[in-house]
Amino acid sequence: MAPIKTIAAALAVAAAVFGLWWFTSMGSRQVMAIDAPLPGFALEAIEGVEGSGFDQSALKGRVTLLNAFASWCIPCRAEHPLLVEIAGRGDVTVLGMNVADLPESAVAFLDELGNPYLRVGADPNKTVANRLGLVGLPHTFIVDPEGHLLMSRPGPIDRKFLEVDLPRILAGTARR
């Protein structure tokens, strides 16, 4: 077998094993209901990211997009330019939750792709991820100014989310 095919096969096996570990280790995962208040949580600071670490109080006062990501997550990498774009618009606060990742890997990811997050915190053991009902990465939540869940979206965001879904959600919060 050619070296590239061997590497690709090894990566596929590693991804399958990691995926199995991820889903079987979710523990007491909860499902968040729309309009429910987010549970209390605190994310750790990430060494090497200034001002990192936050708790649920950071999600209050403004519509907030909370994005769960990891450096090893290929779809996270793909959606990242859209998060940078959303953060640049300024109509929503963008926060990040780095899940099951090494601090140095998270720093390298943000250094390479840019840091769209007003605040970013680490969830190394998936404690907060389980409380919020993550089923994989990436996962994006939209939270209203009072800290209630407006949207929970597993998988990567796309251009449609940016141009249609997010403006619709923001318009809905203006009418509340």
C-alpha positions in Angstrom: 0.0 0.0 0.0 1.3 3.5 -0.9 2.5 5.6 2.1 -0.3 8.1 1.6 -3.0 5.4 1.6 -1.5 3.9 4.8 -1.6 7.3 6.5 -5.1 7.9 5.4 -6.2 4.5 6.6 -4.5 5.1 10.0 -6.2 8.5 10.3 -9.6 7.0 9.5 -9.2 4.3 12.1 -8.0 7.0 14.7 -11.0 9.2 13.8 -13.4 6.2 14.3 -11.9 5.3 17.6 -12.0 8.9 18.8 -15.6 9.2 17.7 -16.5 6.0 19.5 -14.8 7.3 22.7 -16.5 10.7 22.3 -20.0 9.4 22.1 -19.5 6.6 24.8 -17.9 9.0 27.2 -20.6 11.6 27.1 -21.8 10.5 30.6 -24.8 12.4 31.9 -25.5 14.4 28.8 -28.7 16.6 29.0 -30.9 17.9 26.3 -31.4 21.6 26.5 -35.0 22.8 25.7 -35.5 26.0 23.6 -36.3 29.0 25.9 -34.9 27.1 28.9 -32.2 29.0 30.9 -28.7 27.7 30.5 -27.5 25.8 33.5 -24.8 27.3 35.7 -21.3 26.6 34.4 -17.7 27.8 34.5 -15.1 27.3 31.8 -11.4 27.2 32.7 -8.9 29.8 31.5 -6.6 28.6 28.6 -3.0 29.2 29.3 -1.7 31.5 26.6 -5.0 33.2 25.8 -5.3 36.5 27.5 -8.6 37.0 29.4 -9.8 33.5 28.9 -12.2 31.6 31.1 -15.7 32.7 31.8 -19.0 31.5 33.4 -22.7 31.6 32.3 -23.0 35.3 33.4 -20.9 36.2 30.3 -23.9 35.2 28.2 -26.3 37.7 29.7 -27.1 41.2 28.6 -26.9 40.7 24.8 -27.7 38.0 22.3 -24.7 35.6 22.4 -23.4 32.9 20.1 -21.6 30.2 22.1 -19.5 28.0 19.8 -18.0 24.7 21.0 -14.9 23.7 19.1 -11.6 21.8 19.3 -8.3 22.1 17.3 -8.6 18.5 16.2 -12.1 19.0 14.8 -12.0 19.3 11.0 -15.5 20.8 10.7 -14.6 23.3 13.4 -11.7 24.5 11.1 -14.1 24.7 8.2 -16.6 26.9 10.0 -14.1 29.2 11.7 -13.9 31.9 9.0 -17.7 32.4 9.3 -17.3 32.9 13.1 -14.6 35.5 12.4 -17.1 37.2 10.0 -19.9 37.1 12.5 -17.7 38.5 15.3 -16.6 41.3 12.9 -20.3 42.4 12.3 -20.8 43.2 16.0 -24.5 42.3 16.1 -24.0 39.3 18.4 -21.4 38.5 21.1 -19.3 35.5 20.1 -17.9 33.3 22.9 -16.0 30.1 22.5 -15.8 26.8 24.4 -12.8 24.7 23.7 -13.8 21.0 24.4 -11.5 18.1 25.2 -8.4 19.8 23.8 -4.8 20.5 24.9 -4.3 24.2 25.8 -1.3 24.5 23.5 -3.4 23.1 20.6 -6.2 25.5 21.3 -3.7 28.4 21.3 -2.2 27.3 18.0 -5.6 26.9 16.4 -6.6 30.4 17.4 -3.3 31.9 16.4 -3.5 30.3 13.0 -7.1 31.0 12.2 -7.8 34.1 14.2 -9.7 34.5 17.5 -13.3 35.6 16.9 -14.2 35.0 20.5 -14.8 37.9 22.9 -14.1 35.3 25.6 -13.0 31.7 25.3 -12.8 29.0 27.9 -11.7 25.4 28.2 -13.9 22.4 29.0 -11.1 19.7 29.1 -13.3 17.0 30.6 -16.5 17.7 28.7 -18.3 18.6 32.0 -20.0 21.7 30.5 -20.4 20.0 27.1 -22.4 17.3 28.8 -24.6 19.8 30.7 -25.4 21.6 27.5 -26.2 18.5 25.6 -23.4 18.5 23.0 -23.6 15.5 20.7 -20.3 16.3 18.9 -18.3 19.2 17.5 -18.7 21.8 16.4 -21.9 22.8 18.2 -23.3 26.4 18.3 -25.8 27.8 20.7 -27.6 31.1 20.5 -28.6 32.6 23.8 -30.9 35.6 24.5 -29.9 38.5 26.7 -31.5 36.8 29.7 -29.5 33.6 29.3 -32.2 31.5 27.7 -31.5 29.1 24.8 -32.8 30.3 21.4 -31.0 27.7 19.2 -28.9 24.6 19.6 -27.2 23.6 16.4 -24.9 20.5 16.2 -22.5 20.5 13.2 -20.8 23.3 11.4 -22.5 26.6 10.6 -22.6 27.6 7.0 -23.3 30.6 4.8 -27.1 30.0 5.1 -26.8 30.2 8.8 -24.9 33.5 8.5 -27.2 35.1 6.0 -30.7 33.6 6.8 -30.9 31.8 10.2 -28.9 34.2 12.4 -30.7 37.4 11.1 -34.1 35.6 11.6 -33.1 34.8 15.2 -31.9 38.3 15.9 -35.1 39.8 14.5 -37.1 37.5 16.7 -35.2 38.7 19.8 -35.9 42.3 18.9 -39.6 41.6 19.1 -39.5 40.0 22.5 
